[in-house]
Each structure stands twice: as C-alpha cells, then as structure tokens.
C-alpha cells in the first residue's frame, strides 16, 4: 500500500522528470532512480536533507561496482515506514529539489501536496 501511495504522489509531483521507482517484495523501502541526475547521489542527499527529508544515497549499496557505472550514483533508498502524510511531504520535497536540479519550469513542476 505505501509503495503505491508513494508512486501516486511521485506521478503527480514529478511528471516532467524521468524517474523510476522500484520495490523488492516484502521490503520496507523503495528505490528511486532519477535518470541522468545532474549531481551525485551524495549531493542529492544533502539537498533533500535541507528540506528535512532523509534518504540513503544508493551508491552505498554498490560496493565494488564500476565507478563509471552512472546508475549507481542516480539512486536513493527511501523508507516506506513513514505515515502517509510524511511520505506525501517527503515526495513534495524531493520533487522541489528535482525540479531545481533538472531546471523544470515552474509551470510544469507540480506539488504532491496540491
């Protein structure tokens, strides 16, 4: 249920950004992949942290992977254990940061909260 809730919020908030959401069966987290992320996942972590949202940079989960493999630095692991309202607010914050990074015009960027 939480995964589908998060997916719905993301579809509403980030229609102009190429993103993918993956979930492993029984997992308490989802993987967000922001394709062609213009900064590293560590930099993204710092930017969304400024919005009071915490997610784990995906590169920590690819030890030994080829550093040239771009995908390893474009993912974030996001907890699905938060309340529905917290997930909605977190997605809205991630969407604001992503819109700035991808330079999405305000007229195209949407908010998951309204």
ROZA-706323 format. One line per field, with one value per residue: y, x, z negated of N, C-alpha, C, CB in turn. Coordinates in steps of 0.1 Angstrom, whole numbers. Glycine has a CB too. Layout:
N
n.y: c(Y,...)
n.x: c(X,...)
n.z: c(Z,...)
ca.y: c(Y,...)
ca.x: c(X,...)
ca.z: c(Z,...)
c.y: c(Y,...)
c.x: c(X,...)
c.z: c(Z,...)
cb.y: c(Y,...)
cb.x: c(X,...)
cb.z: c(Z,...)
END
This chain:
114
n.y: c(-12,13,17,20,43,61,60,71,97,106,104,125,147,148,150,157,147,122,94,65,40,15,-16,-41,-73,-75,-56,-28,-4,17,20,49,60,85,93,103,121,153,158,142,113,117,144,150,139,157,180,173,169,194,201,188,160,127,103,75,76,58,48,38,12,-2,-15,-19,-18,-8,24,40,33,49,47,38,61,75,68,66,53,49,51,33,33,55,77,82,109,119,106,118,145,142,133,156,174,162,164,192,197,182,194,219,210,197,218,223,241,263,262,237,220,203,200,175,180,196)
n.x: c(8,19,39,25,11,32,42,20,20,44,40,22,37,61,60,75,100,124,120,122,106,114,106,113,100,83,99,107,113,118,133,144,151,166,169,197,206,217,236,256,245,251,253,227,214,223,210,182,181,183,157,145,142,151,170,187,217,222,246,260,252,263,289,322,313,317,330,324,299,271,245,247,251,228,206,183,176,146,127,97,83,72,44,14,10,36,51,39,47,74,79,70,90,112,105,105,133,143,131,144,170,168,160,133,106,85,58,55,64,49,32,31,14,-7)
n.z: c(0,-8,10,35,28,26,52,66,55,65,93,96,87,101,131,153,151,156,139,119,99,77,60,37,31,1,-12,-32,-21,8,40,55,87,104,134,153,134,125,106,80,61,34,32,39,16,-3,6,4,-23,-33,-30,-51,-47,-47,-30,-18,-1,29,39,18,16,36,34,47,73,107,109,130,138,142,131,105,90,92,77,49,17,1,-27,-35,-58,-70,-79,-59,-54,-59,-39,-17,-21,-20,6,20,12,23,50,53,51,72,94,94,99,124,138,143,156,136,143,152,132,104,73,48,28,36)
ca.y: c(0,25,18,25,56,69,61,81,111,110,107,138,158,149,145,161,142,107,87,51,36,0,-21,-55,-79,-75,-46,-16,7,17,26,59,62,97,91,114,130,162,158,129,109,123,158,150,136,170,190,170,170,208,201,179,147,119,91,69,75,45,44,30,-2,-8,-16,-27,-16,1,38,46,29,61,43,37,74,82,62,68,43,57,43,33,31,67,78,86,124,121,102,129,157,138,133,170,180,156,170,206,197,176,205,228,203,194,231,222,254,262,259,222,213,202,196,164,185,204)
ca.x: c(0,27,47,16,8,44,42,10,24,55,35,16,46,73,56,85,113,125,123,116,105,115,104,116,89,84,108,102,118,117,145,141,162,165,177,205,207,228,246,258,235,256,249,212,212,225,199,169,183,179,142,142,139,163,170,201,223,223,260,265,247,270,304,329,307,325,327,319,285,264,233,250,250,215,195,182,168,136,119,82,77,66,30,10,13,51,55,35,55,88,78,69,103,121,101,110,147,145,127,155,182,166,156,119,99,75,45,54,66,37,34,23,5,-18)
ca.z: c(0,-9,23,45,24,29,66,70,52,74,106,96,84,110,144,164,148,159,127,118,85,76,47,36,24,-14,-16,-39,-14,23,47,65,97,111,146,158,123,128,95,74,51,22,33,38,2,-10,10,-2,-37,-36,-31,-62,-42,-47,-22,-18,13,35,41,6,18,48,32,57,86,115,106,143,140,138,124,90,83,95,69,34,10,-6,-37,-34,-71,-75,-78,-46,-53,-59,-26,-8,-23,-15,21,24,10,34,63,54,53,85,103,94,105,138,144,148,154,125,149,154,119,96,59,44,17,40)
c.y: c(13,28,25,40,65,71,71,95,115,112,121,149,159,144,148,156,127,100,73,47,21,-4,-36,-61,-80,-65,-35,-3,6,23,36,61,75,97,104,125,139,164,144,126,115,138,160,148,150,180,186,170,184,210,192,165,139,106,87,69,61,40,36,15,-9,-9,-24,-25,-6,16,45,43,40,58,43,50,82,77,66,57,51,47,44,31,44,67,83,101,127,117,113,141,154,139,148,177,175,162,184,206,192,187,215,222,201,207,229,235,252,258,244,215,214,198,184,168,193,207)
c.x: c(9,35,38,12,20,44,32,14,35,50,29,26,58,70,66,99,113,129,116,116,105,113,107,105,92,93,101,107,116,130,140,153,158,174,184,206,219,238,247,247,239,252,234,208,213,214,186,169,179,164,136,137,152,161,185,206,226,237,266,261,253,285,311,324,316,321,321,304,276,252,235,249,238,203,195,173,159,128,104,75,71,51,27,14,28,56,51,44,69,89,78,82,113,118,105,125,150,141,138,167,180,161,142,112,88,62,44,56,53,41,25,13,-6,-18)
c.z: c(0,4,33,41,28,44,71,67,62,88,107,95,94,124,155,161,150,146,127,103,85,62,48,27,9,-20,-23,-33,1,28,57,74,105,123,150,147,125,117,89,64,37,21,32,23,-6,-7,4,-17,-42,-37,-42,-58,-42,-39,-21,-3,17,37,30,8,30,45,42,71,94,113,119,145,134,129,109,83,86,87,55,29,0,-15,-34,-47,-77,-73,-63,-44,-52,-45,-16,-9,-18,0,26,23,21,47,64,57,67,96,105,102,120,145,151,146,143,131,151,141,111,82,56,33,23,55)
cb.y: c(0,24,4,17,57,62,47,78,111,98,96,139,155,141,151,176,145,105,95,41,42,-5,-19,-58,-93,-89,-41,-17,9,25,15,73,50,110,86,120,123,175,168,127,94,121,165,139,126,176,190,156,166,217,196,186,147,115,93,55,83,44,56,35,-2,0,-21,-41,-11,-3,45,42,15,68,30,30,82,80,47,83,32,65,47,22,26,79,89,84,131,113,88,132,161,125,125,178,177,141,169,213,187,164,212,233,190,183,235,210,258,276,266,218,220,192,208,153,193,216)
cb.x: c(-9,37,52,4,7,57,39,-3,30,65,24,6,52,84,43,85,117,135,118,125,93,128,89,130,87,89,117,105,133,105,154,137,164,167,169,200,209,222,241,272,234,271,254,206,222,239,198,165,197,185,136,131,132,167,164,202,236,216,269,259,232,267,307,329,293,324,339,328,282,259,228,264,262,212,196,176,177,128,122,78,88,72,24,-5,7,58,49,20,56,92,66,58,108,120,85,108,154,136,114,160,185,155,166,112,93,74,44,66,77,27,31,32,13,-18)
cb.z: c(-12,-21,27,46,8,24,73,63,37,75,110,84,71,104,148,164,133,171,115,126,78,81,42,30,29,-18,-5,-54,-17,28,54,58,107,102,158,171,110,132,83,67,50,20,46,47,-4,-7,25,3,-42,-25,-17,-70,-28,-62,-8,-24,13,48,44,-7,19,60,18,54,86,130,101,155,133,150,128,88,88,110,70,32,2,3,-51,-24,-81,-67,-88,-43,-65,-70,-22,-11,-38,-21,26,15,-4,34,64,41,43,87,99,80,98,139,154,141,167,118,162,164,111,102,50,38,7,33)
END
